[in-house]
C-alpha cells in the first residue's frame, strides 16, 4: 500500500477500534444492570466476542504503524453511561438498544469494506468477521425480546456515531 492508503486504512481501523472500546463499555454496563440472567449471559457472551474485535483492531493499527484514539477514555465513559441508562429502562429496551447499535455498526462496517484499499486484505478480513459477529449480536438480542426504539432515539444514536467516527478517524 502507499503511505496514503496505509494512513487511510489506519484511520478506518482506529474508528473500528473506538467502536470496540464503546462496545466493551456498553456490554459491561448493560450486563451489569440487566434484570434477567439470560440477558446478562447474552451481554457477557457478546462482550467476549467484542474483546476479540478490540484486540484485532489494536493489533492491526500497530501493524499499520498507527495508534489507538487518544479519546478512548472519553468514548468508554460515554458508552458506559449510555449502556447504564438503556439497562435501567429494562431488558427489552436495553436489548433494543443493542439491535439498533449493531444495525448501525453493520452499515458502518459495510461502508468501511467499500472504502478500504482493495489490497488491504488483512483489514478487510477483520472488518468482515466483525460485521458477521455484529449481525449475530443483533439477532440474539432480537431473539431475547428486544423492543423497537423510538425514531428520535435512533436519530440521536446516528448523530452521536457520526461525531465519534469523525473524531476517531483523526484522533
N, C-alpha and C positions, 0 to 999 in steps of 0.2 A: 504494500500500500504506500501511497505517497504520504508525506508528512501531514498534508491537509486531510486526507482520508483517515489517517490514524487519529488525528485530533477530533474529527467528526465522530468516529466510532467511539472514542473515549467519552465525548460529551453525551452521546446517547446511552452508553453503558453507565455513566455517572447518574443520569436520570433514573435508569433502571435500578441502580444500587439504592438511590434515595427511596424509590418505591418500596424496596425490600426493607429498608430501615422503618418506613412507615407501617408496612405490613406486620413487622415484629411488634411494634407498639400497639397497633390496632388489635391484633390477636391476643396479645398479653392482657390488655385491658378488658376486651370483650370476654375472654375466657375467665378472667378473674372475677368479673361481676355477673357472669351468666347464672341463670336461675336453675337450669337443669343439668344433670350430669352428662347427658348425651350432647348437649350444646357445648359444654365445657370440653368434652373429649374431642369434638369436631374442631374447636378452635386450637386445641393442643396439637392435633394431627396436622392441620393446615400450617400452624406456626413452625413445625419441624420442617415441612417442605419449603417454607419461606426462608428458613435459616440456610438451607442448601442454596437457594437463589442468592441470598446475601453473600455467601462465600464465593459462589461462581462469579458474580459481578465484581466483587472486590479483587479476585484473582485476575479477571480479565482486564480490569483497569490497570493493575500492576504490569501485566504483560504488554499493555499498550503504552506504558511509560507515563501513566497519569495518576490521578489521586481521587479519593472519595470527596464528597461535598464537605466543605468547611462548615456548612449549616446543619449537618446531621443531628446535633443535639436539639436544635430548634424543630426540625422535622419530626423527630421522635416524640418530643414533648407535646407538640400539637396533635399528632396522630393518637397518642395515648389518651389525651383529653377527649378527642372525638370518639374514640372507642369506648371510653368510660360512659360518656353521655348516651351513646347508642345502646349500650348494655343496660344502663339504668332504665331505659324506656321499655325494656322487656326483651326476651329472647327472640320473638318473632320480628320485632323491629331491628334488633341487632343483626339477625340473620339477613334481613332485607338490606341492611347497610352493606353486608358482605357481598350479596348478589350484585348490587349496583356498583360497588367498588370494583369487583372483579370484571364486570361487564365493561366498565370504563378502562380498566387496565388491559383487557384483551384488545380493545380497539387501539389503545396506545401502543401495545407491543406489535400489533399488525402494522401500524404506521412506521415503527422502527424497522421492521423487516423490509418495508418499501424503501426506507431511507439509508440503511446500512450499505456500505460499499459491497458490491457483489462478491468480491474476493475475500471479504472478511468472514470466512466460513465458521470460525470459532465463535464469534459474537452471534452470528446467525443461529448456530446450533443452541446456544444458551437461551437466546430470546424465544426460539421455537419451543423449547422444553418448558420454559417459564409460562408461556402463553397456554400451553396444554394443561399445565398444573392449575393455572388460574381459572380456566374453564371448569375443571373438576371441582375446585373450591366453591364456585358459584352454584354448580349443580348440587353439591352436597348440602349447601345452605338452603337451597330451594326445597330439597327433599325433606329437610328438617322442619319446614313450615315457615319459611321467610315471608314477611309481609312486603307488599309493594310500597315503596317510598313515595311520598308526595312529590309532584313535579318540581316545586321550588327547592326541595332538598337536593334532588338530582342536579338541578341547575347550579346550586351553590357548590356542590361537590365538583362539578366540571370547572367552575371558576377557580376554586382552590387548587385543583390539579394543574390548571394552566399556569398559575403563578408559580407553583412548585417546580414544574418541569422547565419553565423559562429560566428560573434562577439556578436550578441544579445543573443545567447544561454547562453553565459557565463557572459556577462556584462549587 
